């Protein structure tokens, strides 16, 4: 039997892949009644909620895991992706200029932050690669998702506010639309962030909001199967990507609110999934 879902949700990690208690999968299990099935090439059980028209397929952490999982889904016979809206939903780092902790962003572009030539402190495109490795997501799909996302009620926390105070940040979580940068290198700090900004500039992307580890892999796989125009990325800010003014990156990298980020990612992800479910 082949499933024909309206929506396929792609969280990245379960509590088995993270040393803390965080899981991008568990909140979905609390919201829907799922049955499980095994899909060759997918490490974690794929779950489907027939009444909601939704499939939940954890990808694993990183671009390679995401690309492998999505390719296994697209090439296999267990889940038909032809008519599905495919949504990455998870946490991310955030550039302080773009948003605050707990904020959620629908991506309009996905940038691969790894593919570059780095010379000292500068970056430039590699001459032997003709592609920019920037994926423009379907504008109509992004607009529709952003409208649905704006209806979600976001949570906040004292822990997030305590971190904001270190950054002189008095903002509350909001929903926005902005580029996301994907990389297998976890970075933190002003110097590293400047290199990411330089990478974006080389491909004509003026600024970014979120940084994560899966979406370039997902976009690559979907593009090769002709499914990129069905793809959305929803990311909630769980930490800032650099230290506060005068701060020490080795200390500020420990300041995160994974629980708040996951909660808001799922709140917005569920609102968008409901919008696209038949």
C-alpha positions as CSV (number, residue, x, y, z in Angstrom):
1,X,0.0,0.0,0.0
2,X,1.3,3.5,-0.9
3,X,0.4,6.4,1.3
4,X,-0.8,9.6,-0.5
5,X,-0.4,12.3,2.2
6,X,-1.3,16.0,1.8
7,X,1.6,17.0,3.9
8,X,5.0,15.5,4.8
9,X,6.7,17.0,7.8
10,X,10.5,16.5,8.2
11,X,11.8,17.1,11.7
12,X,15.6,16.4,12.1
13,X,16.3,14.8,15.4
14,X,14.9,12.6,18.1
15,X,16.0,12.4,21.7
16,X,18.3,9.5,20.6
17,X,20.4,11.9,18.6
18,X,20.8,14.7,21.1
19,X,22.5,14.3,24.5
20,X,19.8,16.4,26.2
21,X,16.1,15.7,26.4
22,X,15.2,17.7,23.3
23,X,13.3,16.1,20.4
24,X,11.9,17.7,17.3
25,X,9.7,14.6,16.9
26,X,8.1,14.1,20.2
27,X,5.7,17.1,20.1
28,X,4.2,15.9,16.9
29,X,3.4,12.6,18.5
30,X,1.4,14.5,21.2
31,X,-0.6,16.3,18.6
32,X,-1.7,13.5,16.2
33,X,-2.6,9.8,16.2
34,X,0.1,8.1,14.3
35,X,0.7,4.6,12.9
36,X,4.3,3.6,12.0
37,X,5.8,2.0,9.0
38,X,9.4,1.2,7.9
39,X,10.8,2.8,4.8
40,X,14.1,1.4,3.4
41,X,16.8,4.0,3.7
42,X,15.1,5.9,6.5
43,X,16.7,5.3,9.9
44,X,13.7,6.4,12.1
45,X,10.2,5.0,11.8
46,X,8.0,7.0,9.4
47,X,4.6,7.8,10.9
48,X,1.4,8.6,9.2
49,X,-1.8,10.2,10.6
50,X,-4.5,9.2,8.2
51,X,-7.1,11.5,9.7
52,X,-4.8,14.5,9.3
53,X,-3.4,13.6,5.9
54,X,0.0,13.9,7.4
55,X,3.3,11.9,7.3
56,X,6.1,12.5,9.8
57,X,9.5,11.4,8.6
58,X,12.5,12.3,10.8
59,X,15.6,12.9,8.6
60,X,18.4,12.7,11.1
61,X,20.9,15.6,11.7
62,X,22.9,17.1,8.9
63,X,22.7,17.5,5.1
64,X,23.8,14.0,4.2
65,X,21.2,12.4,6.5
66,X,18.5,14.8,5.2
67,X,19.3,14.2,1.6
68,X,19.4,10.4,2.1
69,X,16.1,10.3,3.9
70,X,14.3,12.5,1.4
71,X,15.7,10.6,-1.5
72,X,14.6,7.3,0.1
73,X,11.1,8.7,0.4
74,X,11.0,10.1,-3.1
75,X,12.4,6.9,-4.7
76,X,10.4,4.4,-2.6
77,X,6.9,3.2,-3.0
78,X,5.8,3.6,0.6
79,X,4.9,7.3,0.4
80,X,3.9,9.2,-2.7
81,X,5.2,12.8,-2.6
82,X,3.7,13.9,-5.9
83,X,0.9,15.9,-4.4
84,X,2.3,16.6,-1.0
85,X,3.5,19.8,0.6
86,X,6.9,18.9,2.1
87,X,7.9,20.9,5.2
88,X,11.1,20.9,7.2
89,X,10.2,21.9,10.7
90,X,12.8,22.4,13.4
91,X,15.1,24.7,15.4
92,X,17.9,27.0,14.3
93,X,20.4,29.6,15.3
94,X,19.4,33.2,14.5
95,X,21.3,36.3,13.6
96,X,20.4,38.9,16.3
97,X,19.8,41.6,13.7
98,X,17.1,39.4,12.1
99,X,15.1,38.2,15.1
100,X,15.0,37.1,18.7
101,X,14.8,33.8,20.5
102,X,11.6,31.9,20.0
103,X,10.9,33.7,16.7
104,X,9.9,31.5,13.7
105,X,10.9,32.1,10.1
106,X,9.5,30.7,6.9
107,X,12.4,30.5,4.5
108,X,12.2,32.2,1.1
109,X,15.6,31.0,0.1
110,X,17.9,28.2,1.3
111,X,21.7,28.9,1.0
112,X,24.3,26.1,1.3
113,X,26.9,27.8,3.6
114,X,29.5,25.1,3.1
115,X,30.2,25.3,-0.6
116,X,32.8,28.1,-1.0
117,X,36.4,28.9,-1.4
118,X,37.8,30.4,1.8
119,X,41.1,32.4,1.6
120,X,42.1,33.5,5.1
121,X,39.2,35.6,6.4
122,X,37.5,36.0,3.0
123,X,35.2,33.8,1.0
124,X,34.4,33.6,-2.7
125,X,32.6,31.1,-5.1
126,X,34.6,28.2,-6.3
127,X,35.5,28.6,-9.9
128,X,34.9,24.9,-10.7
129,X,31.3,24.9,-9.5
130,X,28.9,26.7,-11.8
131,X,25.9,26.7,-9.5
132,X,25.4,29.1,-6.6
133,X,23.7,26.6,-4.4
134,X,20.9,28.9,-3.5
135,X,17.4,27.5,-3.7
136,X,14.6,29.9,-4.3
137,X,11.4,28.5,-2.8
138,X,8.1,28.9,-4.5
139,X,6.9,32.4,-3.7
140,X,3.2,31.6,-3.7
141,X,3.8,28.6,-1.4
142,X,5.9,30.7,1.0
143,X,3.3,33.5,1.1
144,X,0.5,31.0,1.9
145,X,2.6,29.4,4.6
146,X,3.6,32.8,6.1
147,X,-0.1,33.8,6.3
148,X,-1.0,30.6,8.1
149,X,2.1,30.9,10.3
150,X,1.0,34.4,11.4
151,X,-2.1,32.9,13.0
152,X,-0.1,30.7,15.4
153,X,0.3,31.9,19.0
154,X,3.9,31.8,19.9
155,X,5.2,30.9,23.4
156,X,7.9,32.7,25.3
157,X,9.9,31.9,28.4
158,X,11.8,33.5,31.3
159,X,14.9,31.6,30.2
160,X,14.7,33.2,26.8
161,X,14.3,36.7,28.3
162,X,17.3,36.2,30.5
163,X,19.4,35.5,27.4
164,X,17.9,38.4,25.6
165,X,18.9,40.7,28.5
166,X,22.6,39.8,27.8
167,X,22.0,41.1,24.2
168,X,20.1,44.2,25.3
169,X,17.2,42.7,23.4
170,X,13.6,43.6,24.4
171,X,11.8,41.9,21.6
172,X,9.2,39.1,21.8
173,X,9.0,36.2,19.4
174,X,7.4,36.9,16.0
175,X,6.9,35.2,12.7
176,X,8.8,36.3,9.6
177,X,10.1,35.4,6.1
178,X,13.8,35.3,5.4
179,X,16.6,33.2,4.0
180,X,18.1,30.3,5.9
181,X,21.7,29.2,5.7
182,X,22.5,25.5,6.0
183,X,25.9,24.0,7.0
184,X,27.4,20.9,8.5
185,X,29.7,23.1,10.6
186,X,28.1,24.3,13.8
187,X,29.4,27.9,14.3
188,X,29.0,30.5,16.9
189,X,30.6,33.9,17.2
190,X,30.9,37.2,15.4
191,X,34.0,36.2,13.4
192,X,32.4,33.0,12.1
193,X,29.1,34.8,11.5
194,X,30.9,37.3,9.3
195,X,32.1,34.5,7.1
196,X,28.6,33.3,6.7
197,X,27.5,36.8,5.8
198,X,30.3,36.9,3.3
199,X,29.2,33.6,1.8
200,X,25.7,34.9,1.4
201,X,27.0,38.1,-0.3
202,X,28.9,36.1,-2.9
203,X,25.6,34.6,-4.1
204,X,23.5,37.7,-3.9
205,X,21.8,37.1,-0.6
206,X,21.7,40.2,1.5
207,X,21.4,38.9,5.0
208,X,19.9,35.8,6.5
209,X,17.8,35.0,9.6
210,X,18.4,31.3,10.5
211,X,21.2,28.8,10.4
212,X,20.6,25.1,10.4
213,X,22.1,21.8,9.2
214,X,19.5,20.0,6.9
215,X,17.7,22.2,4.4
216,X,20.3,22.3,1.7
217,X,20.4,18.5,1.6
218,X,16.6,18.4,1.6
219,X,16.4,21.0,-1.2
220,X,19.0,19.1,-3.3
221,X,17.2,15.8,-3.1
222,X,13.8,17.4,-3.8
223,X,15.1,19.3,-6.8
224,X,16.5,16.2,-8.3
225,X,13.2,14.5,-8.0
226,X,11.3,17.5,-9.4
227,X,9.7,18.3,-6.1
228,X,11.4,21.6,-5.0
229,X,8.3,23.7,-5.8
230,X,6.4,21.7,-3.1
231,X,9.0,22.5,-0.4
232,X,8.8,24.8,2.7
233,X,11.3,25.3,5.6
234,X,10.1,26.5,9.0
235,X,12.7,27.2,11.6
236,X,12.4,28.6,15.1
237,X,15.3,30.4,16.8
238,X,16.7,28.4,19.7
239,X,20.0,30.4,20.1
240,X,21.8,33.4,18.8
241,X,24.5,32.7,16.3
242,X,27.1,35.0,17.9
243,X,28.1,36.4,21.3
244,X,26.6,39.7,22.7
245,X,28.7,42.8,22.5
246,X,31.8,42.3,24.6
247,X,30.9,38.7,25.3
248,X,32.8,35.5,25.0
249,X,31.6,33.1,22.3
250,X,32.8,30.1,24.4
251,X,30.3,31.2,27.0
252,X,27.4,32.4,24.9
253,X,27.3,29.2,22.8
254,X,25.9,27.5,25.9
255,X,22.9,29.9,26.1
256,X,20.1,28.3,24.3
257,X,16.4,27.6,24.6
258,X,15.9,24.4,22.6
259,X,12.6,23.7,24.4
260,X,11.1,27.1,23.4
261,X,12.4,26.8,19.9
262,X,10.9,23.3,19.4
263,X,7.6,24.4,20.9
264,X,7.2,27.4,18.5
265,X,8.5,25.5,15.5
266,X,5.8,22.8,16.0
267,X,3.1,25.4,16.8
268,X,3.8,27.1,13.5
269,X,4.5,23.9,11.6
270,X,1.2,22.4,12.7
271,X,-0.7,25.6,11.6
272,X,1.0,25.5,8.2
273,X,0.4,21.7,7.9
274,X,-3.3,22.2,8.6
275,X,-3.4,24.9,6.0
276,X,-2.2,22.5,3.3
277,X,-4.0,19.4,4.5
278,X,-7.0,18.4,2.5
